[in-house]
């Protein structure tokens, strides 16, 4: 089964403050058959989208214009929604509670995103 077939219809919240990176992630998600929720470029927007429901998982930029994404990570964890961090720093900038969470090392390719989404999808299914 192709990546797109496995991930078709997966509703992914995208939280990214760099517009070009956000557009690239949206394109990749579309190619993989996923539905994009958002994207959100600010923490307040992201929290609002997460609280509204209708998401299966999320891809979170760790740092939104100097503001850490951790309040959203905590909310998603409380609601049982799996997520992955997207960062150029690997897991170096993560809190202890976030160790073990999938990390997409920027820049990443569509295949990397597909692998992480399959891991997240297994937690949803």
Secondary structure, DSSP 8 states (H G I E B T S, - for coil): --HHHHHTT-EEEEE-S-HHHHHHHHHHHHHTT-EEEEEESSHHHHHHHHHH---SEEEEESEETTEESHHHHHHHHHTT-EEEEEESSGGGG--GGGTTS-EEESS--HHHHHHHHHHHHHHH-
